[in-house]
Amino acid sequence: MCRNIKTLRPPYAGTVTEDDMRAAALQYVRKVSGFRAPAAHNQAAFDEAVERVTAATRELLDALVVKGAHGN
C-alpha cells in the first residue's frame, strides 16, 4: 500500500492507458481509506470511489497543457 503513484503526464509518461489511470486511482483510494481490500460491506463504496477518481484523473490529464510537449 505504500507504493508511490507514478506521474501520468508528459514528459514523465508517454502513452497513458485506462489501466494506468485505474491503478493510480486504486492506490489513492487504498491510501486514503487505509484498506488494501475493503470488507464486503464497504466494497461498493470503495469501487465507486475508484471509478470516480479514475474519471477525475482522465478529465485532469485531458485538460492539462504541458508547455514544450508535442509542439505546445
PyRosetta script that sets phi, psi and omega in degrees:
from pyrosetta import init, pose_from_sequence

init()
pose = pose_from_sequence("MCRNIKTLRPPYAGTVTEDDMRAAALQYVRKVSGFRAPAAHNQAAFDEAVERVTAATRELLDALVVKGAHGN")
pose.set_psi(1, -14.7)
pose.set_omega(1, -175.4)
pose.set_phi(2, -90.4)
pose.set_psi(2, 2.3)
pose.set_omega(2, 178.8)
pose.set_phi(3, -60.1)
pose.set_psi(3, 149.0)
pose.set_omega(3, 175.7)
pose.set_phi(4, -79.4)
pose.set_psi(4, 148.3)
pose.set_omega(4, 173.4)
pose.set_phi(5, -82.0)
pose.set_psi(5, 127.3)
pose.set_omega(5, -177.1)
pose.set_phi(6, -78.2)
pose.set_psi(6, 152.5)
pose.set_omega(6, 177.6)
pose.set_phi(7, -70.0)
pose.set_psi(7, 133.3)
pose.set_omega(7, -175.2)
pose.set_phi(8, -110.9)
pose.set_psi(8, 13.6)
pose.set_omega(8, -179.5)
pose.set_phi(9, -114.1)
pose.set_psi(9, 156.0)
pose.set_omega(9, 175.4)
pose.set_phi(10, -63.1)
pose.set_psi(10, 149.0)
pose.set_omega(10, 2.0)
pose.set_phi(11, -88.4)
pose.set_psi(11, 5.0)
pose.set_omega(11, -176.9)
pose.set_phi(12, -74.4)
pose.set_psi(12, -26.4)
pose.set_omega(12, -179.8)
pose.set_phi(13, -136.5)
pose.set_psi(13, 137.7)
pose.set_omega(13, 177.1)
pose.set_phi(14, -81.9)
pose.set_psi(14, -94.3)
pose.set_omega(14, 178.6)
pose.set_phi(15, -87.7)
pose.set_psi(15, 128.5)
pose.set_omega(15, 178.8)
pose.set_phi(16, -111.1)
pose.set_psi(16, 123.3)
pose.set_omega(16, -178.6)
pose.set_phi(17, -95.7)
pose.set_psi(17, 167.4)
pose.set_omega(17, 174.6)
pose.set_phi(18, -59.7)
pose.set_psi(18, -37.6)
pose.set_omega(18, 177.8)
pose.set_phi(19, -63.3)
pose.set_psi(19, -38.4)
pose.set_omega(19, 176.8)
pose.set_phi(20, -61.3)
pose.set_psi(20, -45.6)
pose.set_omega(20, -179.2)
pose.set_phi(21, -66.4)
pose.set_psi(21, -39.8)
pose.set_omega(21, 179.4)
pose.set_phi(22, -67.1)
pose.set_psi(22, -39.7)
pose.set_omega(22, 179.0)
pose.set_phi(23, -62.4)
pose.set_psi(23, -41.5)
pose.set_omega(23, 177.6)
pose.set_phi(24, -64.8)
pose.set_psi(24, -41.7)
pose.set_omega(24, 179.1)
pose.set_phi(25, -63.5)
pose.set_psi(25, -42.6)
pose.set_omega(25, 179.1)
pose.set_phi(26, -61.6)
pose.set_psi(26, -44.3)
pose.set_omega(26, 177.6)
pose.set_phi(27, -59.9)
pose.set_psi(27, -43.1)
pose.set_omega(27, 180.0)
pose.set_phi(28, -62.0)
pose.set_psi(28, -48.5)
pose.set_omega(28, -177.9)
pose.set_phi(29, -65.4)
pose.set_psi(29, -38.5)
pose.set_omega(29, 176.7)
pose.set_phi(30, -61.6)
pose.set_psi(30, -44.9)
pose.set_omega(30, -178.3)
pose.set_phi(31, -64.7)
pose.set_psi(31, -47.2)
pose.set_omega(31, -177.7)
pose.set_phi(32, -66.0)
pose.set_psi(32, -41.5)
pose.set_omega(32, -177.2)
pose.set_phi(33, -79.3)
pose.set_psi(33, -26.3)
pose.set_omega(33, -175.7)
pose.set_phi(34, 82.4)
pose.set_psi(34, 7.3)
pose.set_omega(34, -179.9)
pose.set_phi(35, -114.1)
pose.set_psi(35, 128.2)
pose.set_omega(35, 171.6)
pose.set_phi(36, -75.7)
pose.set_psi(36, -43.5)
pose.set_omega(36, 176.1)
pose.set_phi(37, -136.2)
pose.set_psi(37, 116.0)
pose.set_omega(37, -176.7)
pose.set_phi(38, -71.9)
pose.set_psi(38, 157.4)
pose.set_omega(38, 173.3)
pose.set_phi(39, -65.2)
pose.set_psi(39, 158.8)
pose.set_omega(39, -177.2)
pose.set_phi(40, -52.7)
pose.set_psi(40, -39.3)
pose.set_omega(40, -177.6)
pose.set_phi(41, -72.5)
pose.set_psi(41, -11.9)
pose.set_omega(41, 177.0)
pose.set_phi(42, -108.5)
pose.set_psi(42, -3.2)
pose.set_omega(42, -173.1)
pose.set_phi(43, -60.0)
pose.set_psi(43, -44.5)
pose.set_omega(43, -177.9)
pose.set_phi(44, -63.1)
pose.set_psi(44, -43.5)
pose.set_omega(44, 179.2)
pose.set_phi(45, -65.4)
pose.set_psi(45, -40.6)
pose.set_omega(45, 179.2)
pose.set_phi(46, -62.7)
pose.set_psi(46, -49.2)
pose.set_omega(46, -179.5)
pose.set_phi(47, -62.6)
pose.set_psi(47, -40.6)
pose.set_omega(47, 178.6)
pose.set_phi(48, -63.8)
pose.set_psi(48, -40.7)
pose.set_omega(48, 178.4)
pose.set_phi(49, -63.0)
pose.set_psi(49, -42.2)
pose.set_omega(49, 178.5)
pose.set_phi(50, -61.3)
pose.set_psi(50, -43.9)
pose.set_omega(50, 179.8)
pose.set_phi(51, -63.7)
pose.set_psi(51, -41.8)
pose.set_omega(51, -179.8)
pose.set_phi(52, -68.1)
pose.set_psi(52, -39.5)
pose.set_omega(52, 178.0)
pose.set_phi(53, -68.5)
pose.set_psi(53, -37.6)
pose.set_omega(53, 175.7)
pose.set_phi(54, -60.1)
pose.set_psi(54, -46.2)
pose.set_omega(54, 179.7)
pose.set_phi(55, -63.4)
pose.set_psi(55, -42.8)
pose.set_omega(55, 178.9)
pose.set_phi(56, -64.2)
pose.set_psi(56, -37.3)
pose.set_omega(56, 177.7)
pose.set_phi(57, -64.2)
pose.set_psi(57, -45.0)
pose.set_omega(57, 178.6)
pose.set_phi(58, -59.8)
pose.set_psi(58, -46.0)
pose.set_omega(58, 179.7)
pose.set_phi(59, -62.4)
pose.set_psi(59, -43.3)
pose.set_omega(59, 179.5)
pose.set_phi(60, -62.3)
pose.set_psi(60, -49.8)
pose.set_omega(60, -178.2)
pose.set_phi(61, -64.0)
pose.set_psi(61, -36.0)
pose.set_omega(61, 177.7)
pose.set_phi(62, -67.3)
pose.set_psi(62, -29.0)
pose.set_omega(62, -176.1)
pose.set_phi(63, -91.3)
pose.set_psi(63, -19.7)
pose.set_omega(63, -176.9)
pose.set_phi(64, -67.4)
pose.set_psi(64, 140.7)
pose.set_omega(64, 172.6)
pose.set_phi(65, -118.1)
pose.set_psi(65, 117.7)
pose.set_omega(65, -178.8)
pose.set_phi(66, -104.9)
pose.set_psi(66, 114.7)
pose.set_omega(66, -179.2)
pose.set_phi(67, -61.5)
pose.set_psi(67, 135.7)
pose.set_omega(67, 178.0)
pose.set_phi(68, 83.3)
pose.set_psi(68, -4.7)
pose.set_omega(68, -179.9)
pose.set_phi(69, -99.9)
pose.set_psi(69, 129.4)
pose.set_omega(69, 175.7)
pose.set_phi(70, 54.3)
pose.set_psi(70, 44.9)
pose.set_omega(70, 174.6)
pose.set_phi(71, 83.4)
pose.set_psi(71, 5.4)
pose.set_omega(71, 178.8)
pose.set_phi(72, -81.1)
pose.dump_pdb("model.pdb")
